[in-house]
């Protein structure tokens, strides 16, 4: 996918530009933006995901393939726009929280089960969605370590330490000893700069690093207890090292890494050697950076915007980054512990601030699964082919038709006009209840053994039934979002708005459901598909400005890194305010009847959790030896 503004290339000649790179689950994307956050050109390129034919838990990718896609994108945005490489002043990366494995020289190492495990090979990324490390996560969660307090009490098998331990348990020792491990955002800055500096975001959120004084940084007792003692004995070098020792450094979001782009990386990306590269973040955190500073209006044609907010006020804004899965990110100057919600993570973006991250492992993926596995899916595809309409639009239109038909029947039965009848979409599915954790629960239960369920099935397999199941899947995603919001608020947050980004934001029915179910406004970004990559571009601008502010020095001493980070944190917030385009606010609505139905649905949703866990216990007892 590519797009470019209608401005003449000549209009760009004297401006400064920044490139943001986002690596998602299925594609890489680059956006070339100006200082206001306006996209001048953008390009996305598919990336490969490898699945096992025999194990649904396996999801793998390739850093050579990812870098290939990034290079295509960065070169193309320059070509589209006519912007010269010397006008690009900074570059920022974000990526999924996936484990990238290389040898000690940075060459990819195979992570695929079998004889090739640990040998050179391009399939070297264990994707975030990979659930192979189930036993390792169970062992970690039985350790009783203080580290667990900072991941909501339970470490997810999607995080990097369980995956690293799985590699240790399954790889020949001589091969494991030659591997180094990166959260994928950090691998990208390593590839770009040849520098081993790690981002605070990746280390604290996914790698069990707890910054002092709350923790010890790397916890040698924890890593030794779970079976990774060799990493401790080596001074954690293969995980990123200990800050201030052996040249190792940990940087908060956007600080300039080393000397910027190497000659090799610059040539591959189509940029100039030395272009500042910002310390990277996980994609969900780039979504937070790209949305939470937004001003907004209640209509697309309205001119009056909400007042800008300060860094302090942003603690009331929850960012929801909704794609294949959904992440819910929020920060606070104090560490707030929310059981089942990851964090609190100190310094994940802003120095001294703590972040929490809730999540749903399967949302966009869930919607696709419900649609494509229904018997009426071929009929839906054929209608889409004939009409040129998106399948989601067709289902939404069918729901509106069903709603009107039901309202007409009710009006006839009561002897009233249709206009007098209150019959919302929720009433269509009031007797159909869907629990959505087909791929386990990330938050707030932190229970990978949760599974999906549906109650209210009939013998109907028509397109109408598919539309109803589509609607109830949207309901379930919204109800689970409320569960996460409620748990965060119960522990000390005061969430006053959900700032959305990602592909699901285009589904206005779902966005209205979020507002109505959670009972708080939802703010849609200026561009639902670009918020994350613009967040990375903001880091590119921040890197460029800090680089200039410190006179082009290379930051390598940890004390200096932390001082520069603290001195410039308000500048990062100012950049976020300046570069975030205005959004649209959706306020909670619905009739009293609709509100009662949604409240009843939420009560049933919570009961479904209790029932499933009770049944699981009963079956475990019945099957025990």
C-alpha positions as CSV (number, residue, x, y, z in Angstrom):
1,X,0.0,0.0,0.0
2,X,1.3,3.5,-0.8
3,X,0.0,7.0,-0.7
4,X,1.4,10.5,-1.2
5,X,0.1,14.0,-0.6
6,X,-1.0,16.2,-3.5
7,X,1.6,18.9,-2.8
8,X,4.3,19.6,-5.3
9,X,7.6,18.0,-4.5
10,X,9.2,21.5,-4.7
11,X,7.2,22.6,-1.7
12,X,9.2,20.2,0.5
13,X,12.7,21.4,-0.4
14,X,13.3,23.6,2.6
15,X,11.4,21.6,5.2
16,X,12.6,19.1,7.8
17,X,11.1,15.6,7.7
18,X,11.1,12.5,9.9
19,X,10.5,8.9,9.1
20,X,8.6,6.5,11.4
21,X,8.8,2.8,10.8
22,X,6.2,0.4,12.3
23,X,6.6,-3.4,12.1
24,X,3.3,-5.1,12.8
25,X,2.2,-8.7,12.8
26,X,1.8,-8.9,9.0
27,X,3.6,-6.0,7.5
28,X,6.1,-3.2,7.8
29,X,5.2,0.4,7.2
30,X,7.1,3.7,6.8
31,X,5.7,7.2,6.9
32,X,7.4,10.4,6.0
33,X,6.0,13.2,8.0
34,X,6.7,16.9,8.6
35,X,7.0,18.8,11.9
36,X,3.2,19.0,12.2
37,X,2.7,15.3,12.0
38,X,1.2,15.5,8.5
39,X,2.0,12.5,6.4
40,X,3.8,13.4,3.2
41,X,4.1,9.8,1.9
42,X,3.5,6.3,3.3
43,X,4.2,2.8,2.1
44,X,3.5,-0.7,3.6
45,X,5.0,-4.0,2.6
46,X,3.8,-7.5,3.7
47,X,6.1,-9.6,5.9
48,X,6.0,-13.4,6.2
49,X,4.7,-15.3,9.2
50,X,5.5,-19.0,9.3
51,X,3.0,-21.3,11.0
52,X,3.4,-25.0,11.9
53,X,1.2,-27.5,10.2
54,X,0.9,-29.5,13.4
55,X,1.1,-27.0,16.3
56,X,-1.2,-24.0,16.4
57,X,1.0,-22.4,19.1
58,X,3.8,-21.7,16.6
59,X,4.2,-18.3,15.0
60,X,7.6,-17.3,13.5
61,X,9.0,-14.5,11.4
62,X,12.4,-13.4,9.9
63,X,14.4,-10.3,10.6
64,X,16.0,-10.4,7.1
65,X,12.5,-10.4,5.6
66,X,11.4,-7.7,8.0
67,X,14.4,-5.5,7.1
68,X,13.8,-6.1,3.4
69,X,10.3,-4.8,3.8
70,X,11.4,-1.8,5.8
71,X,14.0,-0.9,3.2
72,X,11.4,-1.1,0.4
73,X,9.2,1.2,2.4
74,X,11.7,3.9,3.4
75,X,13.1,4.1,-0.1
76,X,9.7,4.4,-1.6
77,X,8.4,7.2,0.6
78,X,11.4,9.3,-0.6
79,X,10.7,8.4,-4.2
80,X,7.0,9.2,-3.9
81,X,7.5,12.5,-2.2
82,X,10.6,13.9,-3.9
83,X,12.1,14.6,-0.5
84,X,15.9,14.3,-0.4
85,X,17.7,12.0,2.1
86,X,19.5,15.1,3.6
87,X,16.0,16.5,4.5
88,X,15.2,13.5,6.7
89,X,16.5,14.6,10.1
90,X,15.5,11.6,12.3
91,X,14.2,8.1,12.2
92,X,12.1,6.2,14.7
93,X,11.2,2.5,15.0
94,X,8.5,0.5,16.7
95,X,7.7,-3.2,16.4
96,X,5.7,-6.0,17.9
97,X,7.1,-7.5,21.2
98,X,8.6,-10.5,19.5
99,X,11.9,-12.3,20.3
100,X,14.6,-11.9,17.7
101,X,17.5,-14.2,18.0
102,X,21.0,-13.8,16.4
103,X,24.5,-15.0,16.8
104,X,27.1,-12.9,18.5
105,X,27.8,-11.1,15.2
106,X,24.2,-10.3,14.6
107,X,23.4,-13.0,12.0
108,X,20.0,-14.7,12.3
109,X,19.7,-18.0,14.2
110,X,16.8,-20.5,13.5
111,X,14.2,-20.7,16.2
112,X,12.1,-23.5,14.5
113,X,11.5,-26.8,16.3
114,X,13.7,-29.6,14.9
115,X,17.3,-30.3,13.9
116,X,17.8,-26.8,12.6
117,X,17.1,-25.1,15.9
118,X,20.0,-23.0,16.9
119,X,21.7,-23.1,13.5
120,X,22.1,-20.1,11.1
121,X,18.8,-19.5,9.4
122,X,16.3,-16.7,8.5
123,X,13.4,-17.9,10.6
124,X,14.8,-16.3,13.7
125,X,11.8,-14.5,15.3
126,X,9.4,-16.0,17.8
127,X,6.4,-13.8,17.2
128,X,4.5,-12.3,20.1
129,X,1.5,-14.6,19.4
130,X,3.6,-17.7,19.7
131,X,2.5,-19.8,22.8
132,X,5.1,-22.6,22.7
133,X,6.6,-21.5,26.1
134,X,3.6,-22.6,28.2
135,X,5.6,-24.9,30.5
136,X,8.4,-22.3,30.9
137,X,5.8,-19.6,31.9
138,X,4.3,-22.0,34.4
139,X,7.7,-22.6,36.0
140,X,8.4,-18.8,36.1
141,X,5.1,-18.1,37.7
142,X,5.8,-20.7,40.4
143,X,9.1,-19.0,41.3
144,X,7.6,-16.4,43.7
145,X,10.0,-13.8,42.4
146,X,9.4,-10.1,43.1
147,X,9.8,-9.7,39.3
148,X,6.3,-11.1,38.9
149,X,4.8,-8.1,40.8
150,X,5.7,-5.9,37.8
151,X,3.9,-8.0,35.3
152,X,0.5,-8.0,37.0
153,X,1.4,-11.0,39.2
154,X,1.6,-13.5,36.3
155,X,4.2,-13.5,33.5
156,X,2.7,-14.1,30.1
157,X,4.1,-16.9,27.9
158,X,4.1,-14.1,25.2
159,X,7.0,-12.3,26.9
160,X,10.7,-12.7,26.1
161,X,12.1,-14.5,29.2
162,X,9.7,-17.6,28.8
163,X,10.6,-17.8,25.1
164,X,14.4,-17.5,25.9
165,X,14.0,-20.2,28.5
166,X,12.2,-22.4,25.9
167,X,15.2,-22.0,23.6
168,X,17.6,-22.9,26.4
169,X,15.5,-26.0,27.2
170,X,15.3,-27.2,23.5
171,X,18.5,-26.0,21.9
172,X,21.9,-27.8,22.1
173,X,23.9,-26.0,24.8
174,X,26.7,-25.2,22.5
175,X,24.3,-23.4,20.1
176,X,22.4,-21.6,22.9
177,X,25.7,-20.2,24.2
178,X,26.3,-18.4,20.9
179,X,22.9,-16.7,20.8
180,X,21.9,-13.1,21.8
181,X,18.4,-12.1,22.4
182,X,16.5,-8.9,21.4
183,X,13.0,-7.7,21.7
184,X,12.2,-6.9,18.1
185,X,12.2,-3.1,18.4
186,X,15.7,-3.2,19.9
187,X,16.9,-5.5,17.1
188,X,15.9,-2.9,14.6
189,X,17.9,-0.1,16.3
190,X,20.8,-2.6,16.5
191,X,20.5,-3.4,12.8
192,X,20.3,0.4,12.0
193,X,23.2,1.5,14.2
194,X,25.3,-1.6,15.1
195,X,25.0,-0.5,18.7
196,X,23.8,-2.8,21.5
197,X,22.0,-0.1,23.5
198,X,18.6,-1.3,24.5
199,X,15.3,0.6,25.0
200,X,13.9,0.9,28.4
201,X,10.5,0.1,26.8
202,X,11.5,-3.3,25.6
203,X,13.5,-4.3,28.7
204,X,11.0,-3.3,31.4
205,X,7.9,-4.4,29.5
206,X,9.0,-7.7,28.1
207,X,12.3,-8.8,29.5
208,X,11.9,-8.7,33.3
209,X,14.1,-5.7,33.9
210,X,12.9,-3.7,36.9
211,X,14.7,-0.3,37.2
212,X,16.2,0.7,40.6
213,X,15.2,1.6,43.2
214,X,12.1,-0.5,42.9
215,X,14.1,-3.4,41.6
216,X,17.7,-4.5,40.9
217,X,17.5,-4.0,37.2
218,X,18.3,-7.6,36.1
219,X,17.4,-10.0,38.9
220,X,20.2,-12.5,39.1
221,X,18.4,-14.6,41.7
222,X,15.3,-14.9,39.5
223,X,17.2,-15.8,36.3
224,X,19.3,-18.3,38.2
225,X,16.3,-19.9,39.8
226,X,14.4,-20.5,36.5
227,X,17.5,-21.9,34.8
228,X,19.2,-19.1,33.0
229,X,22.3,-18.8,35.3
230,X,24.7,-18.6,32.4
231,X,23.2,-15.3,31.3
232,X,23.8,-14.0,34.9
233,X,27.4,-15.2,34.9
234,X,28.0,-13.4,31.7
235,X,26.8,-10.1,33.1
236,X,23.5,-10.3,31.1
237,X,25.4,-9.3,28.0
238,X,23.3,-11.5,25.7
239,X,20.2,-9.8,27.0
240,X,21.6,-6.3,26.6
241,X,24.0,-6.0,29.5
242,X,24.0,-4.1,32.7
243,X,23.8,-0.3,32.3
244,X,27.1,1.4,32.9
245,X,29.1,-1.8,32.4
246,X,30.9,-3.0,29.3
247,X,29.5,-0.2,27.3
248,X,25.9,-1.3,27.8
249,X,23.2,1.4,28.0
250,X,19.5,1.6,28.5
251,X,17.6,4.5,26.9
252,X,14.1,5.9,27.3
253,X,12.0,6.4,24.2
254,X,13.5,8.4,21.4
255,X,16.9,9.3,22.8
256,X,19.5,9.2,19.9
257,X,21.2,5.9,19.7
258,X,25.0,5.9,19.1
259,X,26.2,7.7,16.0
260,X,22.9,7.1,14.1
261,X,22.6,5.1,10.9
262,X,25.6,3.2,9.8
263,X,26.8,3.5,6.2
264,X,25.4,0.0,5.4
265,X,22.0,0.6,7.0
266,X,21.8,4.1,5.4
267,X,22.5,2.6,2.0
268,X,19.8,-0.1,2.5
269,X,17.2,2.4,3.7
270,X,18.0,5.1,1.2
271,X,19.1,7.6,3.8
272,X,22.3,9.3,5.0
273,X,24.9,7.9,7.2
274,X,24.6,9.4,10.7
275,X,20.9,10.2,10.5
276,X,19.8,10.2,14.2
277,X,17.9,7.0,15.2
278,X,15.6,7.2,18.3
279,X,15.6,4.5,20.9
280,X,12.7,2.3,19.8
281,X,9.4,1.3,21.5
282,X,7.0,-1.6,21.3
283,X,4.2,-0.9,18.7
284,X,1.5,-0.5,21.4
285,X,3.5,2.2,23.1
286,X,4.1,4.0,19.7
287,X,0.3,4.0,19.5
288,X,0.1,5.6,22.9
289,X,2.7,8.2,21.8
290,X,0.8,8.9,18.6
291,X,-2.7,9.4,20.2
292,X,-2.9,10.4,23.8
293,X,-1.8,14.1,23.3
294,X,-4.6,14.6,20.8
295,X,-7.1,17.5,20.9
296,X,-10.5,16.5,19.5
297,X,-13.9,17.7,18.4
298,X,-17.3,16.0,18.3
299,X,-17.8,16.4,14.5
300,X,-15.4,16.1,11.6
301,X,-16.5,19.5,10.3
302,X,-16.3,21.3,13.6
303,X,-13.6,23.9,14.1
304,X,-13.6,24.2,17.9
305,X,-11.1,21.8,19.6
306,X,-10.7,20.6,23.1
307,X,-8.0,22.3,25.1
308,X,-4.5,20.8,25.0
309,X,-3.5,18.7,28.0
310,X,-0.3,18.6,29.9
311,X,1.9,15.6,30.5
312,X,0.4,15.4,34.0
313,X,-3.2,15.4,32.7
314,X,-2.4,12.5,30.3
315,X,-2.6,10.0,33.2
316,X,-6.4,9.9,32.6
317,X,-6.1,8.8,28.9
318,X,-6.1,5.2,28.0
319,X,-4.6,4.3,24.5
320,X,-6.1,1.3,22.9
321,X,-4.1,0.0,19.9
322,X,-6.5,-2.4,18.1
323,X,-5.3,-4.7,15.3
324,X,-4.8,-8.4,15.3
325,X,-4.8,-8.1,19.1
326,X,-5.5,-5.1,21.3
327,X,-3.2,-3.4,23.8
328,X,-4.4,-0.9,26.4
329,X,-1.7,1.4,27.6
330,X,-1.8,4.1,30.2
331,X,0.7,5.9,32.5
332,X,0.9,7.5,35.9
333,X,3.7,9.2,37.9
334,X,3.2,6.6,40.6
335,X,3.4,2.8,40.2
336,X,-0.1,1.3,40.2
337,X,-0.3,-2.4,40.6
338,X,-3.3,-4.0,38.8
339,X,-3.6,-7.8,39.1
340,X,-3.6,-9.4,35.7
341,X,-2.5,-6.2,33.9
342,X,1.1,-5.9,32.9
343,X,3.3,-3.5,34.8
344,X,3.7,-1.1,36.4
345,X,6.7,-0.4,34.1
346,X,9.0,2.4,35.1
347,X,10.6,4.5,32.4
348,X,8.9,2.7,29.6
349,X,8.4,6.0,27.7
350,X,8.9,8.9,30.0
351,X,11.6,8.9,32.7
352,X,10.1,8.6,36.2
353,X,6.7,7.7,34.9
354,X,5.1,4.2,35.2
355,X,3.0,2.5,32.6
356,X,0.5,-0.3,32.7
357,X,-0.5,-2.4,29.7
358,X,-3.7,-4.4,29.5
359,X,-4.4,-6.6,26.4
360,X,-6.6,-8.9,24.5
361,X,-4.7,-11.6,22.6
362,X,-7.2,-11.9,19.9
363,X,-9.6,-9.1,18.6
364,X,-9.2,-8.4,14.9
365,X,-8.0,-12.0,14.5
366,X,-11.1,-13.1,16.5
367,X,-13.5,-11.1,14.2
368,X,-11.8,-12.7,11.1
369,X,-12.1,-16.2,12.7
370,X,-15.8,-15.8,13.4
371,X,-16.5,-14.6,9.9
372,X,-14.3,-17.0,7.9
373,X,-15.3,-20.1,9.7
374,X,-19.1,-19.6,9.3
375,X,-20.9,-21.8,6.7
376,X,-22.3,-18.6,5.1
377,X,-18.8,-17.1,4.5
378,X,-18.6,-18.2,0.8
379,X,-21.9,-16.5,0.2
380,X,-20.6,-13.3,1.9
381,X,-17.5,-13.3,-0.3
382,X,-19.6,-13.7,-3.4
383,X,-21.8,-10.7,-2.5
384,X,-18.7,-8.7,-1.8
385,X,-17.3,-9.7,-5.3
386,X,-20.5,-8.7,-7.0
387,X,-21.1,-5.4,-5.1
388,X,-17.6,-4.3,-4.5
389,X,-18.4,-3.8,-0.8
390,X,-16.2,-4.7,2.1
391,X,-17.5,-7.8,3.9
392,X,-17.8,-5.9,7.2
393,X,-20.0,-3.3,5.5
394,X,-22.2,-6.0,4.1
395,X,-22.7,-7.5,7.5
396,X,-23.4,-4.1,9.1
397,X,-26.0,-3.4,6.5
398,X,-27.6,-6.8,7.1
399,X,-27.7,-6.1,10.8
400,X,-29.5,-2.8,10.1
401,X,-32.0,-4.7,7.9
402,X,-32.6,-7.3,10.7
403,X,-33.0,-4.5,13.2
404,X,-35.6,-2.8,11.1
405,X,-37.5,-6.0,10.4
406,X,-37.6,-6.8,14.1
407,X,-38.7,-3.3,15.0
408,X,-41.5,-3.6,12.4
409,X,-42.7,-6.9,13.9
410,X,-42.7,-5.5,17.4
411,X,-44.6,-2.4,16.2
412,X,-47.2,-4.5,14.6
413,X,-47.6,-6.6,17.7
414,X,-48.0,-3.6,19.9
415,X,-50.1,-1.6,17.5
416,X,-47.5,1.2,17.3
417,X,-45.6,3.0,14.6
418,X,-42.1,1.8,13.9
419,X,-40.7,5.2,14.9
420,X,-42.1,4.7,18.4
421,X,-40.3,1.4,18.9
422,X,-37.0,1.1,20.8
423,X,-35.1,-1.8,19.3
424,X,-31.3,-1.5,19.2
425,X,-28.7,-3.9,17.8
426,X,-28.0,-5.3,21.2
427,X,-31.6,-6.6,21.3
428,X,-31.0,-8.6,18.2
429,X,-28.4,-10.7,20.1
430,X,-29.8,-10.4,23.6
431,X,-30.0,-14.2,23.8
432,X,-26.7,-14.9,22.2
433,X,-23.7,-14.7,24.5
434,X,-20.1,-15.0,23.3
435,X,-17.0,-15.3,25.5
436,X,-14.0,-14.3,23.3
437,X,-10.8,-15.9,24.8
438,X,-10.1,-18.4,22.0
439,X,-6.4,-17.8,22.4
440,X,-6.3,-17.4,26.2
441,X,-6.7,-14.3,28.3
442,X,-4.0,-11.8,28.6
443,X,-5.8,-9.2,30.8
444,X,-7.1,-8.9,33.4
445,X,-7.2,-12.7,34.2
446,X,-3.7,-13.4,32.9
447,X,-4.9,-17.0,32.2
448,X,-3.6,-18.6,29.0
449,X,-5.9,-21.6,29.5
450,X,-9.1,-19.6,29.1
451,X,-11.1,-20.6,26.0
452,X,-14.0,-19.2,24.0
453,X,-17.6,-20.2,24.4
454,X,-20.9,-19.3,22.8
455,X,-24.4,-19.8,24.3
456,X,-27.6,-19.4,22.3
457,X,-26.9,-21.4,19.2
458,X,-29.7,-22.4,16.8
459,X,-29.8,-24.5,13.7
460,X,-29.5,-21.4,11.5
461,X,-26.4,-21.3,9.3
462,X,-27.6,-18.4,7.0
463,X,-26.0,-15.1,6.2
464,X,-28.4,-13.6,8.8
465,X,-26.9,-15.9,11.5
466,X,-23.4,-14.8,10.4
467,X,-24.3,-11.2,10.8
468,X,-25.6,-11.9,14.3
469,X,-22.4,-13.7,15.3
470,X,-20.4,-10.9,13.9
471,X,-22.3,-8.5,16.1
472,X,-22.0,-10.6,19.2
473,X,-18.2,-10.8,18.6
474,X,-18.0,-7.0,18.6
475,X,-20.0,-7.0,21.8
476,X,-17.6,-9.4,23.4
477,X,-14.6,-7.3,22.5
478,X,-16.2,-4.2,24.0
479,X,-17.3,-6.1,27.2
480,X,-13.8,-7.4,27.7
481,X,-12.4,-3.8,27.2
482,X,-14.8,-2.7,30.0
483,X,-13.5,-5.5,32.2
484,X,-9.9,-4.2,31.8
485,X,-11.0,-0.5,32.3
486,X,-12.9,-1.5,35.4
487,X,-9.9,-3.3,36.9
488,X,-7.6,-0.4,36.2
489,X,-10.0,2.1,37.8
490,X,-10.5,-0.2,40.8
491,X,-6.8,-0.1,41.6
492,X,-6.3,3.7,41.3
493,X,-6.6,4.9,37.8
494,X,-9.3,7.4,36.7
495,X,-9.8,6.8,33.0
496,X,-11.8,9.5,31.3
497,X,-11.3,8.6,27.7
498,X,-10.1,5.8,25.4
499,X,-7.8,7.0,22.6
500,X,-8.1,4.5,19.8
501,X,-5.7,3.6,16.9
502,X,-5.4,0.6,14.6
503,X,-7.6,-1.0,11.9
504,X,-10.6,-1.7,14.2
505,X,-11.0,2.1,14.6
506,X,-12.6,2.1,11.1
507,X,-15.5,0.1,12.5
508,X,-17.8,2.8,13.9
509,X,-20.3,0.3,15.2
510,X,-17.5,-1.2,17.4
511,X,-16.3,2.3,18.5
512,X,-19.9,3.2,19.6
513,X,-20.1,0.0,21.4
514,X,-16.8,0.8,23.3
515,X,-18.2,4.2,24.4
516,X,-21.6,2.8,25.4
517,X,-20.3,-0.3,27.2
518,X,-17.4,1.4,29.0
519,X,-19.5,4.5,29.7
520,X,-16.6,6.9,28.7
521,X,-15.8,8.8,25.5
522,X,-13.8,7.2,22.7
523,X,-11.5,9.4,20.7
524,X,-10.8,8.4,17.1
525,X,-7.5,9.5,15.6
526,X,-7.2,11.7,12.5
527,X,-5.9,8.6,10.7
528,X,-6.8,5.3,12.2
529,X,-4.1,3.4,10.3
530,X,-1.3,5.9,10.8
531,X,-1.3,6.7,14.6
532,X,1.3,4.1,15.4
533,X,3.8,4.9,12.7
534,X,3.4,8.7,13.4
535,X,4.3,7.8,17.0
536,X,7.5,6.4,15.7
537,X,8.1,9.5,13.6
538,X,7.7,11.6,16.7
539,X,10.6,9.6,18.2
540,X,12.6,10.3,15.1
541,X,12.0,14.1,15.6
542,X,12.8,13.8,19.3
543,X,16.1,12.0,18.5
544,X,17.1,14.7,16.0
545,X,16.3,17.6,18.4
546,X,18.1,16.0,21.4
547,X,21.1,15.2,19.1
548,X,21.2,18.8,18.2
549,X,20.7,20.0,21.7
550,X,23.6,18.0,23.0
551,X,25.8,19.2,20.2
552,X,26.0,16.0,18.3
553,X,27.6,14.1,21.2
554,X,27.2,10.3,21.4
555,X,25.4,9.2,24.5
556,X,27.1,6.2,26.0
557,X,27.5,6.8,29.8
558,X,24.4,5.7,31.7
559,X,24.4,8.7,34.1
560,X,24.5,11.1,31.2
561,X,21.8,9.2,29.3
562,X,19.5,9.5,32.3
563,X,20.3,13.2,32.9
564,X,19.5,14.0,29.2
565,X,16.3,12.0,29.3
566,X,15.1,13.8,32.4
567,X,16.0,17.2,31.1
568,X,14.2,16.7,27.8
569,X,11.0,14.8,28.8
570,X,8.7,17.8,28.5
571,X,10.1,18.4,25.0
572,X,9.0,14.9,24.0
573,X,5.5,15.7,25.3
574,X,5.5,19.0,23.4
575,X,6.4,17.1,20.2
576,X,3.5,14.8,20.8
577,X,1.1,17.7,21.2
578,X,2.5,19.5,18.1
579,X,2.5,16.4,15.8
580,X,-0.8,14.7,16.8
581,X,-3.6,15.7,14.4
582,X,-7.0,16.4,15.9
583,X,-9.3,13.5,16.5
584,X,-13.1,12.9,16.8
585,X,-14.8,12.2,20.1
586,X,-17.6,9.6,20.4
587,X,-19.6,10.1,23.5
588,X,-21.6,7.4,25.3
589,X,-25.2,7.1,24.1
590,X,-28.0,4.7,23.6
591,X,-31.5,4.5,25.1
592,X,-32.2,3.4,28.6
593,X,-33.3,0.0,27.2
594,X,-30.1,-0.4,25.4
595,X,-28.1,0.5,28.5
596,X,-29.9,-2.1,30.5
597,X,-29.3,-4.7,27.9
598,X,-25.6,-3.9,27.8
599,X,-25.4,-4.0,31.6
600,X,-27.0,-7.4,31.7
601,X,-24.6,-8.6,29.0
602,X,-21.7,-7.4,31.1
603,X,-23.0,-9.3,34.1
604,X,-23.3,-12.5,32.0
605,X,-19.8,-11.9,30.6
606,X,-18.3,-11.9,34.1
607,X,-20.4,-14.9,35.1
608,X,-19.0,-16.8,32.1
609,X,-15.5,-16.5,33.5
610,X,-16.5,-17.9,36.8
611,X,-18.4,-20.8,35.2
612,X,-15.6,-21.7,32.8
613,X,-13.0,-21.8,35.6
614,X,-15.3,-23.9,37.8
615,X,-15.9,-26.4,35.0
616,X,-12.2,-26.5,34.3
617,X,-11.5,-27.3,38.0
618,X,-14.2,-30.0,38.0
619,X,-12.9,-31.7,34.9
620,X,-9.3,-31.6,36.3
621,X,-10.5,-33.3,39.5
622,X,-12.4,-35.9,37.5
623,X,-9.5,-36.7,35.3
624,X,-6.8,-36.7,38.0
625,X,-4.9,-40.0,38.7
